């Protein structure tokens, strides 16, 4: 079965409200990082092919990669952010449980 994001559910989650499965944080982080590097490399290569030499081509390519990757990698960035938020919530719930206090108080 899949959730709203299309990712399959983990077998560790229980239907009675057990611990939620951990989102694949490392996978989304790796995809986002490699995507940013690939976009930067492609833009640098394009600028060098268009005749912008050496360091200026490299610097303009890196500068142009920022807004392009912001637009192109938006879905990956949103999933990475949700995975980070879920991790933060799990850590806070564990801290609360270890302190022996209720989060609603």
C-alpha positions in Angstrom: 0.0 0.0 0.0 1.3 3.5 -0.7 0.8 6.8 1.2 -0.1 10.2 -0.3 3.4 10.8 -1.6 3.4 7.5 -3.5 6.1 5.9 -1.3 5.3 2.4 -0.1 4.5 1.9 3.5 7.1 0.4 5.8 6.4 -3.0 7.3 7.3 -1.8 10.8 4.3 0.5 11.3 1.3 -0.9 13.0 -2.4 -0.1 12.1 -3.1 0.7 15.8 -1.0 3.8 15.8 2.4 2.3 16.4 5.6 4.1 15.6 5.6 5.7 12.2 8.2 4.5 9.7 11.3 6.5 9.2 11.2 8.4 5.9 14.3 7.7 3.7 16.2 10.8 4.8 19.5 9.7 3.4 18.0 8.8 0.0 16.4 12.2 -0.4 19.5 14.0 0.8 21.7 12.1 -1.7 19.3 12.7 -4.6 19.1 16.4 -3.8 22.9 16.8 -3.5 23.6 14.8 -6.6 20.9 16.8 -8.5 22.5 20.1 -7.4 26.0 18.9 -8.5 24.7 17.6 -11.8 22.9 20.9 -12.6 26.0 22.9 -11.7 28.2 20.6 -13.9 25.8 20.8 -16.8 25.7 24.6 -16.7 29.4 25.0 -16.3 30.0 22.7 -19.3 27.4 24.6 -21.3 29.0 27.9 -20.6 32.5 26.6 -21.4 31.1 25.2 -24.7 29.6 28.6 -25.5 33.1 30.1 -25.1 33.1 31.5 -21.6 36.6 30.5 -20.5 37.9 29.0 -17.3 37.2 30.6 -14.0 34.5 33.0 -15.2 32.6 30.2 -16.8 32.9 28.1 -13.6 31.7 31.0 -11.4 28.8 31.9 -13.6 27.8 28.3 -13.9 27.8 27.9 -10.1 25.9 31.1 -9.7 23.2 30.1 -12.3 22.9 26.6 -10.8 21.4 28.1 -7.6 18.1 29.4 -9.0 17.9 26.6 -11.6 18.2 23.9 -8.9 15.7 25.7 -6.7 13.1 25.4 -9.5 14.0 22.0 -10.9 14.6 20.2 -7.6 11.5 21.6 -5.8 9.7 18.2 -5.4 12.9 16.5 -4.0 13.5 19.4 -1.6 10.0 19.2 -0.3 10.3 15.5 0.4 13.7 16.1 2.1 12.1 18.8 4.2 9.2 16.6 5.2 11.6 13.7 6.1 13.7 16.2 8.3 10.5 17.4 10.0 9.4 13.8 10.7 12.8 13.0 12.1 12.7 16.0 14.3 9.2 15.1 15.6 10.3 11.5 16.4 13.3 12.8 18.2 11.2 15.2 20.3 8.7 12.5 21.1 11.5 10.2 22.2 13.0 13.0 24.4 9.6 13.5 26.0 9.2 9.8 26.6 12.6 9.5 28.1 12.0 12.5 30.4 8.8 10.7 31.6 6.6 13.7 30.9 3.6 14.0 28.7 3.9 16.4 25.7 0.3 17.7 26.3 1.1 19.1 29.7 
